């Protein structure tokens, strides 16, 4: 992701401080992918991030990416 700039406001930076590393990675990836695809971020439009994309961007295995994504999913309140 070194070539893909993510611009954030101070308020967003403060919110990010409460996220786990896996959650933070998913949010970063969602922002970059939303810009890249031109879909933007919206509650009405789903954005798919799979373990292969996570693994490629963050330099890990698909198995580790899957585990990190599951950890992030389980930490979100329902």
C-alpha beads as a LAMMPS data file, in Angstrom:
LAMMPS data file: protein, C-alpha beads

78 atoms
77 bonds

1 atom types
1 bond types

-500.0 500.0 xlo xhi
-500.0 500.0 ylo yhi
-500.0 500.0 zlo zhi

Masses

1 110.0

Atoms # bond

1 1 1 0.000 0.000 0.000
2 1 1 2.992 2.348 -0.045
3 1 1 1.892 3.815 -3.387
4 1 1 -1.764 4.164 -2.380
5 1 1 -2.300 7.255 -0.255
6 1 1 -5.108 7.335 2.300
7 1 1 -6.015 10.829 3.504
8 1 1 -7.787 10.956 6.876
9 1 1 -9.154 13.685 9.107
10 1 1 -8.015 14.116 12.701
11 1 1 -11.381 12.810 13.923
12 1 1 -10.949 9.662 11.880
13 1 1 -7.418 9.237 13.219
14 1 1 -8.806 9.385 16.757
15 1 1 -11.407 6.745 15.919
16 1 1 -8.720 4.510 14.417
17 1 1 -6.881 4.447 17.748
18 1 1 -9.581 2.165 19.164
19 1 1 -9.269 -0.422 16.367
20 1 1 -7.168 -3.556 16.401
21 1 1 -4.481 -3.847 13.728
22 1 1 -6.640 -6.242 11.702
23 1 1 -9.624 -3.888 11.876
24 1 1 -7.418 -0.967 10.876
25 1 1 -6.057 -2.922 7.896
26 1 1 -9.578 -3.733 6.710
27 1 1 -10.652 -0.091 6.928
28 1 1 -7.534 1.043 5.054
29 1 1 -8.089 -1.559 2.369
30 1 1 -11.756 -0.597 2.032
31 1 1 -10.838 3.060 1.514
32 1 1 -8.212 2.255 -1.111
33 1 1 -10.411 -0.257 -2.948
34 1 1 -13.419 2.085 -2.904
35 1 1 -11.319 4.782 -4.536
36 1 1 -9.713 2.373 -6.988
37 1 1 -13.025 0.924 -8.172
38 1 1 -14.803 4.290 -8.121
39 1 1 -17.668 2.883 -6.028
40 1 1 -16.960 5.004 -2.966
41 1 1 -17.990 4.002 0.543
42 1 1 -21.685 3.755 1.290
43 1 1 -23.947 1.727 3.532
44 1 1 -26.018 1.023 0.415
45 1 1 -23.183 -0.430 -1.670
46 1 1 -21.277 -3.433 -0.325
47 1 1 -17.518 -3.572 -0.855
48 1 1 -16.011 -7.047 -0.937
49 1 1 -12.598 -7.684 0.597
50 1 1 -11.425 -11.279 0.571
51 1 1 -8.441 -12.964 2.178
52 1 1 -6.466 -13.057 -1.084
53 1 1 -6.649 -9.268 -1.464
54 1 1 -5.773 -8.772 2.227
55 1 1 -2.828 -11.182 1.912
56 1 1 -1.479 -9.496 -1.226
57 1 1 -1.654 -5.984 0.189
58 1 1 -0.296 -6.747 3.661
59 1 1 2.281 -9.363 2.637
60 1 1 0.947 -12.392 4.461
61 1 1 -0.487 -15.818 3.660
62 1 1 -4.111 -16.411 2.731
63 1 1 -4.522 -18.509 5.877
64 1 1 -3.196 -15.733 8.102
65 1 1 -5.299 -13.148 6.270
66 1 1 -8.401 -15.290 6.796
67 1 1 -7.619 -15.603 10.508
68 1 1 -7.020 -11.837 10.889
69 1 1 -10.270 -11.024 9.080
70 1 1 -12.221 -13.455 11.281
71 1 1 -10.681 -11.894 14.403
72 1 1 -11.742 -8.449 13.217
73 1 1 -15.249 -9.680 12.439
74 1 1 -15.658 -11.270 15.878
75 1 1 -14.568 -8.093 17.668
76 1 1 -17.363 -5.963 16.158
77 1 1 -20.510 -5.650 18.270
78 1 1 -23.664 -7.021 16.708

Bonds

1 1 1 2
2 1 2 3
3 1 3 4
4 1 4 5
5 1 5 6
6 1 6 7
7 1 7 8
8 1 8 9
9 1 9 10
10 1 10 11
11 1 11 12
12 1 12 13
13 1 13 14
14 1 14 15
15 1 15 16
16 1 16 17
17 1 17 18
18 1 18 19
19 1 19 20
20 1 20 21
21 1 21 22
22 1 22 23
23 1 23 24
24 1 24 25
25 1 25 26
26 1 26 27
27 1 27 28
28 1 28 29
29 1 29 30
30 1 30 31
31 1 31 32
32 1 32 33
33 1 33 34
34 1 34 35
35 1 35 36
36 1 36 37
37 1 37 38
38 1 38 39
39 1 39 40
40 1 40 41
41 1 41 42
42 1 42 43
43 1 43 44
44 1 44 45
45 1 45 46
46 1 46 47
47 1 47 48
48 1 48 49
49 1 49 50
50 1 50 51
51 1 51 52
52 1 52 53
53 1 53 54
54 1 54 55
55 1 55 56
56 1 56 57
57 1 57 58
58 1 58 59
59 1 59 60
60 1 60 61
61 1 61 62
62 1 62 63
63 1 63 64
64 1 64 65
65 1 65 66
66 1 66 67
67 1 67 68
68 1 68 69
69 1 69 70
70 1 70 71
71 1 71 72
72 1 72 73
73 1 73 74
74 1 74 75
75 1 75 76
76 1 76 77
77 1 77 78
